[in-house]
Amino acid sequence: MNYIDAHVHIWTPDLAHYPLAAGYKREDMNPRSFTPDDLFKHTRPNGVNRINLIQMSFYGFDNRYMTDMIALHKDVFVGTAVINPLGKEPEREMAALAKQRVRAFRILPRLSNLPPARWLEPPGYAAMFAAGAKNNQAMSCLIDPDALPELDRMCKRFPDTPVIIDHMARIGADGTIREADVKALCAMAVHKRVMVKIGAFYALGKRQAPYTDLAPLIQAVVKAFTPRRCMWESDCPFQVVGGHTYRDSIDLVRTRLNFLTNEDREWLLRRTAEEFFFRDR
């Protein structure tokens, strides 16, 4: 118990106070409501009592709903924000958001308007990586395997910056787990501040509970990074739509992966996320 979910999205149907970003409409919100109260119906019965929130794309660079909910539930939430890497002085935004319990920043190729081979070239990313090292705020990467070489370049340039790779670099998102992709992800373990989120099982491989087809991938990642640099994530609410359940996700790590020791499970389900997201800064 006392588990930590390292990756959850929330949003509200209250569009008057929290309007959607340009290009999004109410119909894009599925489910229409996923507030903290909606979330807790899934987390609390499964022993999860702390959560890292991920800024939802509906809100663009307006992180207010997430930070307001963090302030409302101080003992439960920290956050991963989204800011404009092409904006003026993103490092100032990072420092300001640190005061609101924002521990990381989601980055992805789409924000730079460049192909994956060059996605971290904009100078704003260099400023963010430098500030991340200074503030102990992570770059949380929503990427596919083709974006790993460019991330590797930046990790060499900024070795003290914490980096988190979301969803195991989405290996198997097309239904096929390729050995070359697994090797590319595992090679990132050479960078000592890189961590990996183990989750989004509903979207990888066969996409069917109990998700044991993903065991070889997870085993390779945990072996490369060690359990102390891996953390479980549900990617809720997307985990709980389309016939999947929250318990399906946590139980893969909690009870089904036989290669994990009890101590390994403790790191994946609590201690790794606790050490990074919830220790006093």
N, C-alpha and C positions, 0 to 999 in steps of 0.2 A: 504494500500500500504506500501512500504518499508518493505516487508516481507523478512524473512531469511529462506533459505532452509538449513537444518542442515546436509544433507547427499547427496552428488553428487559425481560421478566418472567422470573423464575425461581421455582421452588418445589421442595419435596422430599417424597418419600413418607414421610419420617420424622415421622409425626404425634405420636409420643410426645414428642419434643423441641420440635416446632414445630406445636402444635395449630391447627386451623382455627377461624376466628371463628364465632360463633353464626350459624346460618342456612346454613352451608356443610357439605357432606359430601364424603367421598372421591370419590364418583362425579362431582362437579363438576370434578374435576381432569382435564383432557384436554389433553395427555397426562398420565398418572399421575405421571410424573417429568419435570422439566425443571430439572435442577441445572446448575451451571456446566460440569461435564464434558459434559453433553448439549448445552449451548449452544455450547461450543467446537468441537464437531464441525461446526457450521455456519459459525461466524465465522472460524476460523483459515484454512480453505482459501480464503476470500474476502478475505484481507488485513485483516481487522478485528481489532485488538489492544487496543482500549479501548472501554469500554461504560458507558453510564449505565443503571443498573438502576431499574426502576419497581416500587414496592411492589405486590404482587399482592393483589387484593381478597379472596382466600381468607383472608388473615391480618388483615383489618380494620386496626386501629390498632397492631397488634403488628408492629413493623418489625424484629424481632430476626433473622429468617432473612436478610433483605437485608443488614443491617449486619454480621452475622457473616461473610457471604460477601465483603463488601467488605474486612473485616479480613484474611481469608484470602488474598485476591488484590489486595493493595494497589496493584499496578502496573497493574491492569486495570480495576477497578470504581470508580465513584462511584455515588451514589444519589439517587433521588427518593422521599421518604417520604410517608406519609399520616398525618395527625394529625387530631384532632377539632377543627374550628373552633368548635364550641359548648362546648368544654371550658374549664377554668380556665387562664388565662395560657398560651395556645398559643405565645406568643413565647418562653417559657422552654424548651419542648420544642424549638423551632427552634434555639435557641442550643446546647442540649446535643447535638442531632443533627449540628450543624455540625462538632463535634469528631470525628464518625465519618464524615466525608466525604460527608455529605448536602448536596447543592447545591441541591435544589429540593423543593417540596411539591405533590403532586397535589391539585387542588381541582376540585370538580364540583358541580352543583346538588343532586344527591341528598344530599350531606352537610349541606346547610343546611335541608333539608325545606321549601324554598320554590320557587315556580315560577321558570323561567329569567329572567323579567323582573325578579326581585327577589333572585336567588340569592346576592348578595354583601352583603345588608343586615345579617346578624348582626354584632355588634360584634367578634366574634373574628376576622373577616376583616380588619377595619381594623387590628387588632393584628398580624395576620400580614403584611399588606402593609407596614406600618411596619417590622417586624422584617426583612422581606425586603430593604428598602432599606438598612438598617443592616448586615446580615450578608452582603449580596450573594447572597442565596438567592432563587431564582425561584419564582413562582407558576406551576405547570405545569397548564394548564387542559384538562380533558377535557370539551369542550363541543360543542354543535351551534350553527349560526348564530344561533338565537333567543336565545342567551345572550350574544352579542357586545355588544349595547347596554349591558348592565349592567357588563360588563368594561370597556368604554370609559369609563364613569363612574368606575370605580375607578382606571383608568390616569390620568385627568385629576387625580384627587385625590392619587395617589401616583406622580408622574412618575418618581421615581428607583428604583422597584421593578422588578426584572427580571421579565418575564412571558414564558412560553412557551405557545404555542397548539399543542396536540397534534393530529396527524392532519389538519392543514389545516382545523380546525373540523369535521371529518367531512363536509365538503361532498361530495355524491354518495353518501352511505351508503345512500340509498334507490334508487340507480341513476340518478338525475337530477342533473346539475350545473346549478344555477340561477344565472343571471347576477347576480341580486340578492344571492345569498349570496356569490358571488365578490367583488362590489364591497364588501360589508359587511366581509369579512375583510381585503381589501386596504386599506380605509380605516383599519384599526388600525395601519398602518405610520406614521401620523403620530406615534405614541408611540414615541420613539426607543429605549426599552428593551424593546420587544416583539419577540420572535423567533417563528418558526414551524417546526414539525417537518414535513418533507416525507416522507411515508411512509404506512404502513398501506394500501398500494396494493391488496392482496388484498381489501379491504373497501369499496372506493370504485368508483364508475362501473360499468363492465362486469364488474369483478372477474375479469379474465382477463389472464394474462401474454401479451404483454410490457407491458401497462398503458399503451400509448401513447395510448389515448383520454383519459388524464389530462393529457397534455402541455399543452393550452391552460390548464388550471387551474394547473398548476405554473408555467408561464411567467408568468402574471399575478401569482402570489404572489411569485415571485423578482424580477420587475420592480419590484413595489411595495416590498418589504422590502430588496432587494438581496441577493446571495448571502451577505453578511457577517452577515445576520440570519436565515438559513435553514440548517437542519441535517437531514441524512438520518436516518431511523429505519426499522427493520424491523418493529417491534412483534412480535418473536419471543416465544414460539413460535407465535403465531397465524398468522404469515406462512407457517409450514412445515407446516401441516395443511391438509387438503382439496385436495391436489394442487398446492399452491404450493411454491416453493423459496426459500431465502435468496438464491441467485444471481439469481433473477427480480427481487427487490426492488432489490438494489444495482446491478444492471446497467442498470436504467432510468435511473439518474442517471449511472452510470459510462460508459455507451456509447451510449445510445439518444436522449437528449434533445439534438437537434442545435442548439438555440438556446443551449446552455451552452458557454462557453469552457473550456479546460483549467483556467484559474484559478478559474472559477465552480465547477467540479466539486471542486476542492481545498477550497474553502470549505464546500461542502455536505457533503462526505464526511469532512472532518477539521477544518479550521481554526475554523469557527464553534463547534462543540462543544468543541474544545480550548481556545479562548479563554475560554469560560464555565465549563466543567465541570472542566478539568484544570490551569488556571493556579494557581500558589501563591496562597493567600489571605492 
